[in-house]
């Protein structure tokens, strides 16, 4: 898991980008009647705006609610996997609720259509987002984070070794 703000930002951007891209592609494909070049093109056009909305929403609103829920449901002695699972469940539940509505508006639907189809769209979005998060976005983002942390650790060891060598070279014999 992220250990500082920089790692948190990289992890969050990776998770959000993967989730927004594939959930957008799913919903656009359904809306346009199938997966084809047009749905990919439309998704690529919609991605920047949708990403910004989702990223801000997650960091400003949903993340705070998620943090409070995690404090209530996950104890410090619980396993890392239980933390990951609860975190995924809360984030996906909250984000899929809100993004189902926002996505409908971004897709050009009117409020009547969005709310009359909400209980068809939201369960589908929740299920797809939950498994996308658990099986794809989470593992990719955590792997990227481990690579960054390992690289930072190696750089830190290199810097310490360099300082030690410089110190050894500056000693008078």
C-alpha positions in Angstrom: 0.0 0.0 0.0 1.1 3.6 -0.5 3.5 4.9 2.2 3.5 8.6 1.3 1.5 11.2 -0.8 3.5 10.7 -3.9 2.9 6.9 -3.9 -0.7 7.5 -3.0 -1.1 9.8 -6.0 0.5 7.3 -8.4 -1.5 4.4 -7.0 -4.7 6.5 -7.2 -4.1 7.6 -10.7 -3.4 4.1 -11.9 -6.5 2.7 -10.2 -8.7 5.5 -11.4 -7.4 5.3 -15.0 -8.0 1.6 -15.3 -11.4 1.7 -13.7 -12.6 4.7 -15.7 -11.3 3.4 -19.0 -12.8 -0.1 -18.7 -16.1 0.9 -17.0 -16.5 3.6 -19.6 -15.9 1.1 -22.4 -18.4 -1.3 -20.9 -21.2 1.4 -20.5 -20.5 3.0 -23.9 -20.6 -0.3 -25.6 -23.9 -1.2 -24.0 -25.3 2.3 -24.8 -24.2 2.1 -28.5 -25.4 -1.5 -28.9 -22.1 -3.4 -28.9 -18.4 -3.3 -28.7 -16.8 -2.0 -31.9 -14.4 0.7 -33.1 -17.0 3.4 -32.5 -17.4 2.5 -28.8 -13.6 2.5 -28.4 -13.3 5.9 -30.1 -16.2 7.3 -28.0 -14.6 6.0 -24.9 -11.2 7.6 -25.7 -12.9 10.9 -26.3 -14.9 10.7 -23.0 -12.0 9.4 -21.0 -10.3 12.6 -20.0 -13.4 14.3 -18.6 -14.7 11.1 -16.9 -11.2 10.5 -15.4 -11.0 14.0 -13.9 -14.5 13.8 -12.5 -13.9 10.3 -11.0 -10.5 11.3 -9.6 -11.7 14.4 -7.9 -14.9 12.7 -6.6 -12.8 9.8 -5.2 -10.2 12.1 -3.5 -12.5 14.8 -2.3 -15.7 13.0 -1.2 -15.7 9.2 -1.5 -12.2 8.7 -0.1 -13.2 10.4 3.2 -16.3 8.4 3.5 -14.3 5.2 2.7 -11.7 6.1 5.3 -14.4 6.4 8.0 -16.0 3.1 7.0 -12.6 1.3 7.0 -12.0 2.6 10.6 -15.3 1.0 11.7 -14.9 -2.3 9.8 -11.2 -3.1 9.7 -9.1 -3.4 12.8 -5.3 -2.7 12.9 -4.8 -6.5 13.6 -6.8 -7.6 10.6 -4.9 -9.0 7.6 -3.8 -6.8 4.6 -6.2 -8.8 2.4 -9.2 -7.9 4.6 -8.2 -4.3 4.4 -7.9 -4.5 0.6 -11.2 -6.3 0.3 -13.2 -3.9 2.5 -11.5 -0.9 0.8 -12.5 -2.3 -2.6 -16.0 -3.0 -1.5 -16.6 0.5 -0.1 -14.9 2.4 -2.9 -16.7 0.4 -5.6 -20.1 0.6 -3.9 -19.9 4.4 -3.4 -18.2 5.2 -6.7 -20.5 3.0 -8.8 -23.6 4.6 -7.1 -22.4 8.1 -8.0 -20.8 7.4 -11.4 -23.8 5.5 -12.6 -25.7 8.7 -12.3 -22.9 11.0 -13.6 -22.1 8.6 -16.5 -25.8 8.7 -17.6 -25.7 12.5 -17.8 -22.3 12.4 -19.6 -23.8 9.9 -22.0 -26.6 12.3 -22.8 -29.4 10.6 -21.0 -32.1 12.7 -19.3 -32.7 12.5 -15.5 -35.9 10.5 -16.1 -34.1 7.8 -18.0 -31.1 7.7 -15.6 -33.3 7.2 -12.5 -35.8 4.9 -14.2 -33.0 2.6 -15.3 -30.8 3.1 -12.2 -31.6 -0.3 -10.7 -30.7 -2.0 -14.0 -27.5 0.0 -14.5 -26.1 0.2 -11.0 -26.1 -3.5 -10.1 -24.4 -4.2 -13.5 -21.9 -1.4 -12.9 -21.2 -2.5 -9.3 -20.6 -6.2 -10.3 -18.3 -5.2 -13.2 -16.4 -2.6 -11.2 -15.9 -4.9 -8.2 -14.4 -7.7 -10.2 -12.4 -5.3 -12.4 -11.0 -3.7 -9.2 -10.2 -7.0 -7.5 -8.9 -8.9 -10.5 -7.3 -6.2 -12.7 -6.9 -2.6 -11.5 -5.9 -3.5 -7.9 -3.2 -6.1 -8.8 -1.8 -3.9 -11.6 -1.7 -0.8 -9.3 -0.2 -2.7 -6.4 2.5 -4.2 -8.7 3.3 -0.7 -10.0 3.5 0.5 -6.5 5.9 -2.3 -5.4 8.1 -1.5 -8.4 8.2 2.2 -7.4 8.8 1.3 -3.7 11.6 -1.1 -4.6 13.2 1.4 -6.9 13.0 4.1 -4.2 14.5 1.7 -1.7 17.4 0.8 -4.1 18.0 4.5 -4.8 18.0 5.2 -1.0 20.5 2.4 -0.5 22.6 3.7 -3.3 22.6 7.2 -1.8 23.6 5.8 1.6 26.4 3.8 0.1 27.6 6.9 -1.8 27.6 9.0 1.3 29.5 6.2 3.1 32.1 6.0 0.3 32.5 9.8 0.3 32.9 9.8 4.0 35.5 7.0 3.9 37.4 8.9 1.1 37.5 12.1 3.1 39.0 10.6 6.2 42.6 11.4 6.9 44.9 8.5 7.6 
